[in-house]
Amino acid sequence: MPDQPPLDPHARAFLDRLASGRRPSLAEQSLEEARAGFARLQRRAGAPPPVGVTAEDMDVPGGAGDRPARLYRPADPAPGRPLLVWLHGGGWVLGDLDTHDTACRWIAHGYGGPVLSVDYRRAPEHPFPAALDDAEAAFGWAGERFGATALGGDSAGGNLTAALCLRLAGRRAAVRPVHQVLVYPCLDASLQAPSHRAHGRGKFLEEADILWFLEHYALAAGVSVLDPELSPLRAARLADLPPATVVIAGHDPLADDGRRWVERLTADGVPARLVDHPGLIHGFLHMTGLIPAADAALRALGGEIAADVG
């Protein structure tokens, strides 16, 4: 792992406030409490959305019936920009269209093209591979309707993005992403990377939280941590995958997953670019009202994607 730059002072202050109170672990909460707490974080810690981005609620195909989705369009679209299908984070258990509404609006604003946020089925009610099946069905529909389509997501959504890219390449699907965007993704369920040891405690996303998410999503159903559709970094080769934009936070236990994904893609001849926010922590897309550097990172994200998609 590279030399660690200092933690952003505003991120440090946020973590200090969390540490000063009694924040129950995910394992100590019911699913309803955990989901409500995730939604509260976005409302309390997020900054306002941009002006001019429109949103349209709709249904799209899923793996077992239609799923809710939300289509965002920027006020000043760039001609010919491909649709970007977005898969929200939340450990496959938390998160929905509303928790990621502001983030998707900012992405659409900076990207200059349409963004389709898909509300895939969540675990543990619908364990692996339900979310991935929903993502596959929604992406296939989007590609047939909109033509060239990119695919992206944050955290668990980044995992689903990478896994779906692998699945579509392996099946030689007719419709595949023209680009992949992964924001602080989880890509290896073995959790053995050095960044897990360096940042697995006291940096908002606890190692115990990651294990709780994985248990609810896949491990309780008997899925192996070596399965590439759970741990995309375990895939034998990545040469058939689309070009990538990978965004990481330096003080995140998952930071090395993003670094290794870029290294693996590059070694297999796939164009890939790492965007490193060295002083930030996991989940910064939802902390933009408290951490100015997080706000700047979210505002820049759509432009970063646009620069790579072309």
SEKOLDREN-937759 format. One record per residue: y negated, z negated, x negated of N, C-alpha, C, O in turn. Coordinates in steps of 0.1 Angstrom, whole numbers, padded with zeros to 4 digits, always signed. Atoms other than C-alpha are relative to their C-alpha. Layout:
N
YZXYZXYZXYZX/...
END
This chain:
310
+0012+0000-0009+0000+0000+0000-0012+0000-0009-0013-0007-0019/+0012-0001+0008-0035+0009-0014-0007-0014+0000-0005-0022+0008/+0008+0012+0001-0059-0018-0025-0008-0002+0013-0013+0008+0019/+0005+0003-0013-0072-0035+0006-0015-0003+0000-0020-0012-0006/+0015+0003-0001-0110-0032+0014-0002-0012+0009+0007-0016+0017/+0003+0011-0008-0127-0061+0031+0000+0003+0015-0002+0014+0019/+0001-0001-0014-0124-0067+0068-0014+0001+0005-0023-0007+0000/+0013-0001-0006-0154-0056+0088-0005-0014+0005+0003-0021+0012/+0005+0013-0004-0176-0087+0094+0000-0003+0015+0003-0014+0019/-0001+0002-0014-0178-0081+0131+0014-0001+0005+0017-0009+0015/-0014+0002-0003-0141-0077+0133+0005-0014-0004+0013-0020+0004/-0003+0013+0004-0138-0109+0114-0005-0011+0010+0002-0020+0013/+0006+0009-0010-0161-0127+0139+0009+0000+0012+0011-0010+0019/-0008-0002-0012-0140-0113+0168+0013-0008-0002+0018-0015+0007/-0012+0007+0002-0108-0126+0152-0002-0015-0001+0007-0023+0003/+0003+0014+0001-0124-0160+0144-0001-0006+0014+0003-0017+0017/+0001+0005-0014-0133-0163+0181+0013-0002+0007+0016-0011+0014/-0013+0001-0005-0098-0156+0191+0008-0012-0005+0015-0019+0002/-0007+0011+0007-0084-0181+0166-0005-0014+0005+0003-0023+0004/+0005+0013-0004-0107-0208+0179+0004-0005+0013+0003-0017+0017/-0005+0003-0013-0092-0207+0213+0015+0000+0001+0021+0002-0010/-0015+0000-0002-0057-0210+0227+0004+0013+0007+0004+0013+0019/-0004-0013-0006-0046-0174+0232+0016+0000+0001+0022+0001-0009/-0015+0000-0001-0010-0174+0246+0006+0013-0005+0000+0024-0004/-0007-0012+0005+0014-0150+0230+0005+0008+0012+0005+0003+0023/-0005-0008-0011+0027-0121+0250+0013-0006+0006+0016-0005+0018/-0013+0006-0005+0061-0139+0252-0002-0011+0009+0007-0015+0017/+0003+0011-0008+0044-0168+0269-0007+0004+0014-0009-0004+0022/+0006-0005-0013+0029-0146+0297+0010+0008+0008+0019+0013+0003/-0007-0009-0009+0043-0129+0327-0005+0015-0003-0016+0016-0009/+0005-0013+0001+0040-0091+0328-0013+0002+0006-0022+0009+0001/+0013-0001-0007+0012-0094+0353-0011-0006-0008-0022+0000-0009/+0010+0007+0008-0007-0118+0331-0004+0009-0012-0015+0010-0016/+0003-0008+0012-0003-0096+0300-0008+0013+0003-0017+0016-0004/+0007-0012-0004-0014-0065+0318-0014-0002+0004-0023+0005+0001/+0014+0004-0003-0044-0082+0333-0008-0004-0012-0020+0000-0012/+0008+0004+0012-0054-0096+0300-0004+0012-0009-0015+0013-0014/+0004-0013+0007-0053-0061+0284-0011+0007+0007-0020+0012+0000/+0011-0006-0007-0075-0048+0311-0013-0008-0002-0024-0002-0002/+0013+0008+0002-0100-0077+0307-0006+0003-0014-0018+0003-0015/+0005-0003+0013-0102-0069+0270-0009+0012+0000-0020+0012-0006/+0008-0012+0000-0114-0034+0277-0014-0002+0007-0024+0003+0003/+0013+0002-0008-0140-0046+0303-0010-0009-0008-0022-0006-0007/+0009+0009+0007-0154-0074+0281-0004+0004-0014-0015+0001-0018/+0003-0003+0014-0152-0059+0247-0004+0015-0002-0008+0018-0013/+0003-0014+0001-0158-0022+0254-0015+0003+0003-0022-0005+0009/+0013-0004-0002-0191-0004+0253-0001+0010+0012+0010+0014+0016/+0001-0009-0011-0205+0018+0281+0005+0014-0003+0005+0018-0015/-0004-0013+0002-0191+0053+0286-0012+0010-0002-0023+0006+0001/+0011-0010+0002-0211+0085+0277-0004+0005+0014+0003+0004+0024/+0005-0006-0012-0232+0102+0303+0004+0014+0001+0005+0021-0009/-0002-0014-0002-0222+0135+0318+0014+0004+0001+0017+0015+0005/-0014-0004-0001-0184+0135+0315+0005-0003+0014+0004-0014+0019/-0005+0001-0013-0168+0141+0348+0015-0003+0000+0022+0000-0010/-0014+0004-0001-0133+0128+0359+0005+0003+0013-0001+0001+0024/-0007-0004-0013-0109+0141+0385+0014-0006+0000+0022-0003-0009/-0014+0006-0001-0078+0121+0396+0009+0011+0006+0005+0018+0015/-0010-0010-0005-0047+0142+0403+0014-0006-0003+0015-0016-0009/-0014+0002+0003-0009+0141+0402+0005+0011-0009+0002+0023-0007/-0006-0010+0009+0011+0158+0375+0015-0003+0000+0019-0014+0003/-0015+0002+0001+0049+0163+0371+0003-0011-0010-0003-0012-0021/-0006+0010+0009+0068+0134+0355+0015+0002-0001+0020+0012+0005/-0014-0001+0002+0104+0129+0345+0008-0003+0012+0020+0001+0013/-0008+0003-0012+0114+0115+0379-0010-0001+0012-0010-0010+0020/+0010-0001-0010+0086+0126+0402-0014+0000-0005-0016-0002-0017/+0014-0001+0004+0049+0130+0401-0006-0013-0006-0002-0024-0002/+0007+0011+0006+0027+0107+0380-0015+0002+0001-0020+0013+0001/+0015-0001+0000-0011+0099+0383-0005+0005-0014+0001+0002-0024/+0006-0005+0012-0033+0116+0358-0015+0001+0003-0020+0000+0015/+0015-0001-0002-0071+0119+0352-0005+0011-0010-0003+0010-0022/+0005-0011+0008-0088+0151+0340-0014-0002-0003-0022-0003+0007/+0014+0002+0004-0120+0147+0320-0006+0013-0005+0001+0020-0012/+0007-0012+0005-0145+0175+0314-0014-0004-0005-0021-0011+0001/+0013+0003+0005-0175+0172+0291-0011+0007+0006-0009+0018+0013/+0012-0007-0006-0210+0181+0302-0003+0013-0006-0007+0023+0000/+0002-0013+0007-0213+0208+0275+0012+0004-0007+0014+0002-0019/-0012-0003+0006-0179+0222+0269-0001+0011-0010-0009+0020-0009/+0000-0011+0010-0172+0243+0238+0010+0011+0005+0020+0008+0010/-0009-0011-0005-0158+0277+0247+0014+0001-0007+0015+0000-0019/-0013-0002+0006-0121+0281+0242+0007-0012-0005+0018-0011-0011/-0007+0012+0005-0113+0245+0234+0012-0003+0007+0012-0004+0020/-0012+0003-0007-0077+0237+0242+0000-0013+0008-0007-0022+0004/-0002+0012-0006-0068+0211+0267+0007-0010-0009+0015-0007-0017/-0007+0011+0007-0059+0177+0251+0006-0009+0010+0000-0016+0017/-0007+0010-0008-0032+0157+0268+0000-0013-0007+0004-0013-0019/+0001+0013+0007-0037+0120+0261+0010-0010+0006+0010-0011+0019/-0010+0010-0004-0010+0093+0263-0006-0014-0005-0007-0016-0017/+0006+0013+0003-0025+0058+0264+0009-0010-0007+0021-0009-0007/-0007+0011+0007-0016+0028+0243+0003-0012+0009+0000-0011+0021/-0003+0012-0007-0005-0006+0253+0015-0004-0001+0020-0011+0007/-0013+0004+0004+0029-0010+0237+0011+0004+0010+0021-0002+0011/-0009-0005-0010+0047+0011+0264+0001-0009+0012+0008-0006+0022/-0001+0010-0011+0042-0020+0287-0013-0002+0007-0013-0004+0019/+0013+0003-0006+0005-0025+0292-0008+0014+0001-0002+0024-0003/+0008-0012+0000-0023+0000+0298+0002+0009+0011+0013+0010+0017/+0000-0009-0011-0031+0026+0324-0012+0010-0001-0019+0009-0011/+0011-0010+0000-0056+0053+0333-0014-0008-0001-0023-0003-0008/+0012+0007+0000-0083+0027+0339-0003-0007-0014-0015-0008-0018/+0003+0007+0013-0079+0007+0306-0005+0010-0011-0012+0006-0020/+0004-0010+0010-0084+0039+0287-0010+0010+0005-0013+0021-0001/+0010-0009-0006-0110+0055+0309-0012+0003-0009-0016+0014-0012/+0012-0002+0009-0140+0049+0286+0004+0007-0013-0004+0016-0017/-0004-0007+0012-0121+0059+0255+0002+0015+0002-0002+0023-0006/-0002-0014-0003-0110+0092+0271-0013+0007+0003-0015+0019+0000/+0013-0007-0003-0146+0099+0283-0007+0003-0014-0012+0013-0016/+0006-0003+0013-0158+0095+0247+0007+0010-0008+0001+0019-0015/-0008-0010+0007-0130+0116+0233-0004+0014+0006-0007+0023-0002/+0004-0013-0006-0139+0144+0258-0014+0004-0004-0017+0016-0006/+0014-0002+0004-0176+0140+0250-0001+0006-0014-0008+0016-0016/+0000-0005+0014-0170+0145+0213+0008+0012-0003+0005+0020-0011/-0009-0011+0002-0142+0169+0215-0006+0013+0006-0003+0024+0000/+0006-0012-0005-0161+0193+0237+0010+0008+0009+0007+0020+0011/-0010-0007-0008-0130+0202+0258+0006-0009+0010+0003-0021+0009/-0006+0009-0010-0110+0189+0287+0011-0009-0006+0018-0006-0015/-0010+0010+0005-0088+0158+0282+0007-0005+0013+0001-0009+0023/-0008+0004-0011-0059+0150+0306+0007-0013-0004+0016-0013-0012/-0007+0013+0002-0049+0113+0306+0012-0001+0009+0010+0000+0022/-0012+0001-0009-0013+0108+0319+0004-0014+0001+0006-0021-0009/-0004+0014-0002-0002+0075+0334+0016+0000+0001+0021+0001+0012/-0015-0001+0001+0035+0076+0323+0006-0014+0005-0001-0024+0005/-0006+0013-0005+0060+0050+0336+0001-0010-0012+0003-0006-0023/+0000+0010+0010+0059+0017+0318+0013-0008+0000+0020-0010+0010/-0011+0009+0001+0086-0006+0305-0005-0014+0003-0017-0016+0004/-0014-0001+0000+0104-0029+0312+0006+0006+0013+0018+0008+0014/-0005-0006-0012+0106-0015+0347+0007+0013-0002+0017+0017+0005/-0006-0013+0003+0113+0019+0333+0001+0002-0016-0008+0006-0022/-0001+0000+0015+0126+0016+0297+0002+0014-0006+0003+0024+0002/-0003-0012+0007+0131+0043+0271+0012+0007+0006+0022+0001+0009/+0011-0009+0004+0131+0073+0275-0009+0004+0011-0015+0015+0011/+0008-0004-0012+0112+0072+0308-0014+0005-0004-0018+0016+0001/+0014-0004+0004+0077+0073+0292+0000+0014-0007-0008+0022-0004/-0001-0013+0007+0088+0102+0269+0003+0011+0009-0002+0022+0008/-0003-0010-0010+0103+0121+0298-0012+0004+0008-0014+0016+0011/+0012-0003-0008+0071+0118+0318-0010+0008-0009-0016+0017-0004/+0009-0007+0009+0051+0129+0288+0004+0015-0002-0004+0024-0002/-0005-0013+0002+0073+0159+0283-0002+0009+0013-0007+0020+0012/+0002-0008-0013+0071+0170+0320-0015+0003+0002-0018+0014+0006/+0015-0002-0002+0033+0165+0321-0005+0010-0010-0013+0019-0006/+0004-0010+0010+0028+0184+0289+0004+0014+0003-0003+0023+0002/-0005-0014-0004+0050+0213+0300-0009+0006+0011-0012+0018+0011/+0008-0004-0011+0030+0215+0332-0014+0004-0005-0019+0015-0001/+0013-0003+0005-0003+0214+0314+0000+0013-0008-0010+0021-0007/+0000-0012+0008+0007+0241+0289+0002+0012+0008-0004+0023+0005/-0001-0011-0009+0018+0264+0317-0013+0003+0007-0016+0015+0010/+0012-0002-0008-0014+0259+0336-0012+0003-0008-0021+0011-0004/+0012-0001+0008-0040+0257+0308+0001+0008-0012-0008+0012-0019/-0002-0008+0012-0024+0277+0280+0000-0009-0012+0007-0020-0011/-0001+0008+0012-0029+0264+0245-0004-0015+0003-0015-0017+0008/+0002+0014-0003-0027+0226+0247+0004-0009-0012+0014-0007-0019/-0002+0010+0010-0030+0198+0222+0005-0013+0006+0005-0015+0018/-0007+0012-0004-0013+0164+0224-0005-0012-0008-0005-0011-0021/+0004+0012+0008-0025+0129+0214+0002-0013+0008+0005-0013+0020/-0001+0014-0006-0024+0092+0220-0003-0011-0010-0003-0008-0022/+0003+0011+0008-0032+0058+0207+0011-0010+0001+0016-0013+0011/-0009+0011+0001-0008+0031+0195+0014+0005+0006+0020+0014+0000/-0012-0005-0006+0023+0035+0218-0001+0014+0004+0009+0022+0003/+0002-0014-0004+0008+0068+0230+0001+0009-0013+0005+0020-0011/-0002-0008+0013+0007+0079+0193+0015+0001-0003+0019+0012-0008/-0014-0001+0002+0044+0071+0191+0006+0010+0010+0014+0019+0005/-0005-0010-0010+0051+0091+0223-0004+0014-0004+0003+0024-0003/+0005-0013+0005+0030+0120+0208+0009+0005-0011+0014+0017-0010/-0008-0004+0011+0050+0121+0176+0015+0003+0005+0021+0013+0001/-0013-0002-0005+0083+0117+0195+0002+0013+0008+0012+0020+0007/-0001-0012-0008+0075+0145+0219-0001+0012-0008+0005+0022-0005/+0000-0011+0010+0065+0168+0191+0013+0003-0006+0018+0015-0007/-0013-0001+0005+0099+0162+0176+0010+0006+0010+0017+0015+0007/-0009-0005-0011+0117+0167+0209-0002+0015+0003+0008+0022+0004/+0003-0014-0003+0100+0200+0217+0004+0009-0011+0008+0020-0008/-0004-0008+0011+0105+0213+0182+0016+0002+0000+0021+0012-0003/-0014-0001+0001+0142+0204+0183+0006+0008+0011+0017+0014+0009/-0005-0008-0011+0147+0221+0217-0006+0014-0001-0002+0022+0008/+0006-0013+0002+0127+0251+0205-0007+0004+0014-0006+0015+0019/+0007-0002-0013+0106+0247+0237-0010+0011-0001-0016+0014-0012/+0009-0012+0000+0085+0277+0247-0014-0005-0001-0023+0002-0006/+0014+0005+0000+0054+0255+0252+0000-0012-0009+0007-0022-0007/+0000+0011+0010+0046+0233+0222-0015-0003-0003-0024+0005-0001/+0014+0004+0003+0014+0214+0212-0006+0009-0012+0001+0012-0022/+0007-0007+0011-0011+0234+0191-0005-0010-0011-0009-0006-0022/+0005+0010+0009-0022+0201+0175+0005-0014+0005+0007-0015+0017/-0004+0014-0003-0011+0164+0174-0011-0010-0005-0016-0008-0016/+0010+0011+0003-0035+0134+0174+0006-0013+0002+0011-0017+0013/-0006+0013+0000-0022+0100+0165-0010-0010-0004-0015-0010-0015/+0010+0011+0003-0045+0069+0166+0008-0013-0001+0015-0017+0008/-0008+0012+0004-0030+0038+0149+0014+0000+0007+0017-0009+0015/-0013-0001-0007+0006+0049+0159+0010-0010-0005+0009-0014-0017/-0012+0007+0004+0038+0029+0158+0011+0011-0002+0015+0017+0008/-0009-0011+0003+0063+0053+0141+0013-0004-0006+0022+0004-0009/-0013+0005+0006+0091+0031+0126+0003-0014+0006-0004-0023+0002/-0003+0013-0006+0106+0004+0147+0008-0010-0009+0010-0021-0004/-0006+0010+0009+0123-0012+0117-0011-0010-0006-0007-0020-0010/+0012+0009+0004+0088-0027+0108+0001-0005-0014-0002-0016-0017/-0002+0004+0014+0096-0027+0071-0012+0004-0009-0011+0001-0021/+0010-0005+0008+0064-0011+0058-0009-0012-0006-0010-0022+0001/+0009+0011+0005+0041-0032+0035-0011-0005+0009-0014-0017+0008/+0011+0004-0009+0013-0032+0060+0004-0010+0010-0004-0018+0015/-0004+0011-0009+0034-0053+0083+0000-0013-0006-0004-0023+0000/+0001+0013+0007+0037-0080+0057-0014-0004-0002-0017-0016-0002/+0014+0003+0003+0000-0078+0049-0008-0004+0012-0017-0012+0011/+0009+0001-0012-0014-0077+0084+0007-0005+0013+0002-0003+0024/-0008+0004-0012+0013-0090+0107-0003-0013+0007+0002-0016+0017/+0004+0013-0007-0004-0123+0115-0015-0001-0002-0021+0002-0013/+0014+0002+0001-0040-0130+0123-0009+0012+0001-0021+0010-0001/+0008-0013+0000-0052-0094+0127+0000+0006+0014+0000+0018+0015/+0001-0004-0014-0051-0092+0166+0014+0004+0004+0020-0002+0013/-0013-0004-0003-0018-0073+0168+0010-0007-0009+0011-0004-0021/-0009+0008+0007+0008-0098+0158+0014+0007-0001+0017+0015+0007/-0013-0006+0002+0042-0089+0144+0009-0004+0012+0017+0004+0017/-0007+0004-0012+0057-0109+0173-0003+0008+0012+0006+0011+0020/+0004-0008-0011+0038-0088+0197+0007+0014+0000+0012+0019+0010/-0006-0013+0002+0052-0056+0183+0015-0001+0004+0020+0008+0010/-0014+0002-0004+0087-0070+0186+0002-0001+0015+0012+0004+0021/+0000+0002-0015+0080-0080+0222-0001+0014+0007+0007+0017+0016/+0001-0013-0006+0069-0045+0230+0012+0008-0002+0017+0015+0008/-0011-0008+0003+0098-0028+0213+0013-0005+0008+0020+0003+0013/-0011+0006-0008+0123-0052+0231-0001+0005+0014+0009+0009+0020/+0002-0004-0014+0108-0044+0265+0002+0015+0001+0008+0020+0011/+0000-0015-0001+0106-0006+0258+0014+0006-0003+0019+0014+0004/-0011-0007+0004+0138+0002+0240+0012-0009-0005+0023-0006-0002/-0011+0007+0006+0158-0024+0221+0009-0007+0010+0021-0008+0007/-0009+0006-0010+0170-0043+0252+0009+0010+0006+0019+0006+0012/-0008-0011-0006+0184-0010+0264+0010+0005-0010+0018+0015-0007/-0009-0004+0010+0204-0007+0232-0004+0012-0009+0005+0018-0016/+0005-0011+0008+0183+0020+0215-0001-0004-0014-0006-0015-0017/+0000+0003+0015+0187+0021+0177-0014+0002-0005-0021+0011-0001/+0013-0002+0006+0156+0016+0156+0000+0012-0009-0010+0017-0014/-0001-0013+0008+0169+0047+0137-0001+0012+0008-0002+0023+0002/+0001-0011-0009+0166+0069+0167-0014+0007-0002-0024+0000+0000/+0013-0006+0003+0138+0094+0158-0009+0001+0012-0021+0002+0011/+0008+0000-0011+0126+0094+0194-0006-0013+0003-0016-0015+0011/+0006+0013+0000+0118+0057+0190-0008-0001-0014-0019-0007-0014/+0005+0001+0014+0111+0059+0152-0002+0014-0006+0007+0018-0014/+0001-0014+0005+0097+0094+0145+0001+0001-0015+0005+0012-0020/-0001-0001+0014+0095+0086+0108+0014+0001-0005+0016+0004-0017/-0014-0001+0003+0133+0085+0108+0005+0014+0001+0017+0017-0002/-0004-0013-0002+0134+0122+0116+0003+0006-0014-0004+0003-0024/-0004-0006+0013+0151+0143+0088-0011+0009-0005-0013+0010-0017/+0010-0009+0004+0123+0169+0087-0010+0001+0011-0008+0000+0022/+0011-0001-0009+0089+0175+0102-0006+0014-0001-0017+0016+0004/+0006-0013+0004+0084+0211+0091-0004+0008+0013-0013+0017+0012/+0003-0008-0012+0083+0225+0127-0010-0006+0009-0013-0001+0020/+0009+0007-0008+0057+0201+0140-0014+0006-0002-0017+0013-0011/+0014-0005+0000+0020+0210+0148-0008-0007-0010-0005-0018-0014/+0010+0007+0009-0009+0202+0125-0005-0013+0006-0004-0015+0019/+0003+0014-0005-0021+0166+0128-0013-0005-0005-0018-0003-0016/+0011+0009+0003-0051+0143+0129+0005-0014+0002+0009-0017+0013/-0006+0013-0001-0040+0108+0122-0011-0010-0004-0017-0010-0014/+0011+0010+0001-0064+0078+0126+0006-0013-0002+0015-0017+0006/-0006+0013+0002-0056+0044+0112-0011-0010-0002-0023-0007-0005/+0008+0011+0003-0072+0010+0109+0005-0007-0012+0017-0010-0013/-0005+0006+0013-0070-0006+0074+0007-0013+0001+0016-0016-0006/-0006+0013-0001-0062-0041+0086+0009-0001+0012+0009-0010+0021/-0010-0002-0011-0034-0030+0110+0014-0001-0005+0017+0006-0015/-0014-0001+0005+0003-0038+0106+0006+0014+0001+0016+0016-0006/-0006-0014-0002+0009-0002+0117-0007+0010-0010-0004+0022-0009/+0008-0009+0008-0015+0013+0091+0009+0009-0009+0007+0021-0010/-0008-0008+0008+0013+0025+0068+0008+0010+0008+0012+0020+0002/-0007-0010-0008+0031+0043+0097-0009+0013+0000-0003+0024-0002/+0008-0012+0000+0001+0066+0099-0001+0007-0013-0001+0019-0014/+0001-0005+0013-0002+0070+0062+0013+0008-0003+0012+0019-0009/-0013-0007+0003+0035+0079+0059+0002+0012+0008+0008+0022+0003/-0001-0012-0009+0033+0104+0088-0007+0011-0007-0002+0022-0007/+0008-0010+0006+0006+0123+0070+0007+0004-0013+0007+0016-0016/-0007-0004+0012+0025+0122+0037+0013+0008+0003+0015+0018-0004/-0012-0008-0004+0057+0134+0054-0003+0014+0005+0003+0024+0001/+0004-0013-0005+0040+0162+0072-0005+0009-0011-0001+0021-0012/+0006-0007+0011+0021+0173+0041+0012+0005-0009+0012+0017-0013/-0012-0004+0008+0054+0173+0021+0008+0011+0006+0014+0019-0001/-0008-0010-0006+0070+0195+0047-0009+0012+0004-0005+0021+0011/+0008-0012-0001+0041+0220+0046-0008+0000+0013-0013+0011+0017/+0008+0000-0012+0023+0209+0078-0014-0005-0003-0015-0016-0008/+0014+0006+0003-0015+0205+0076-0002-0013+0008+0001-0014+0020/+0002+0013-0006-0023+0169+0083-0012-0007-0007-0013-0007-0020/+0012+0007+0005-0055+0148+0078+0000-0014+0004+0002-0017+0016/+0001+0015-0003-0058+0110+0076-0015-0004+0001-0023-0001-0008/+0013+0006-0002-0089+0094+0090+0002-0015+0000+0008-0021+0009/-0002+0014+0002-0090+0059+0077-0013-0008+0002-0023-0006-0003/+0011+0010-0003-0113+0031+0091+0005-0013-0007+0011-0021-0001/-0007+0011+0008-0105+0006+0063-0004-0014+0004+0004-0023+0002/+0004+0014-0003-0124-0024+0077+0004-0004+0014+0001-0016+0018/-0002+0003-0014-0111-0022+0113+0015-0005+0002+0023-0005-0007/-0013+0006-0004-0081-0037+0132+0006+0009+0011-0001+0017+0017/-0007-0007-0010-0056-0024+0156-0007-0002+0014-0012-0013+0017/+0007+0001-0013-0070-0016+0191-0015+0001+0000-0021-0002+0010/+0015-0001+0000-0105-0009+0180-0006+0009+0010-0018+0007+0013/+0006-0008-0011-0110+0017+0207-0005-0008+0011-0013-0004+0019/+0004+0009-0011-0113-0012+0231-0010-0011-0004-0013-0020+0004/+0008+0010+0006-0136-0033+0209-0014+0005-0003-0021-0001-0011/+0012-0007+0004-0166-0010+0208-0013-0008+0004-0024-0005-0002/+0012+0008-0004-0190-0035+0225-0002-0011-0009-0013-0018-0009/+0001+0012+0008-0183-0062+0199-0001+0004-0015-0006-0003-0023/-0001-0004+0014-0177-0042+0166-0007+0013-0001-0002+0024+0003/+0008-0012+0001-0204-0016+0158+0008+0011-0007+0007+0023-0004/-0008-0010+0007-0180+0002+0134+0011+0006+0009+0014+0018+0007/-0010-0005-0010-0154+0005+0162-0007+0010+0009-0002+0020+0013/+0008-0009-0008-0181+0020+0184-0002+0013-0007-0001+0024+0000/+0003-0012+0008-0190+0045+0157+0013+0008-0001+0013+0021-0001/-0013-0007+0002-0153+0054+0152+0004+0007+0013+0009+0018+0013/-0004-0006-0013-0147+0060+0189-0010+0012+0003-0005+0023+0007/+0010-0011-0002-0179+0081+0192+0003+0012-0009+0001+0024-0005/-0003-0011+0009-0167+0102+0162+0014+0006+0002+0016+0017-0002/-0014-0005-0001-0131+0106+0173+0001+0014+0006+0009+0022+0000/-0001-0014-0006-0136+0136+0196-0004+0011-0010+0002+0021-0010/+0005-0010+0009-0155+0154+0169+0010+0002-0012+0012+0013-0016/-0010-0001+0010-0128+0146+0143+0012+0009+0005+0016+0018-0002/-0011-0008-0006-0102+0162+0167-0005+0015+0000+0003+0024-0003/+0005-0013-0001-0124+0192+0173-0001+0007-0013+0002+0019-0014/+0001-0006+0013-0129+0198+0136+0013+0005-0005+0014+0015-0011/-0013-0004+0004-0092+0200+0131+0007+0010+0009+0014+0019+0004/-0006-0010-0009-0082+0219+0162-0007+0014-0002+0000+0024-0001/+0007-0013+0002-0109+0245+0155-0005+0007+0012-0011+0017+0012/
END
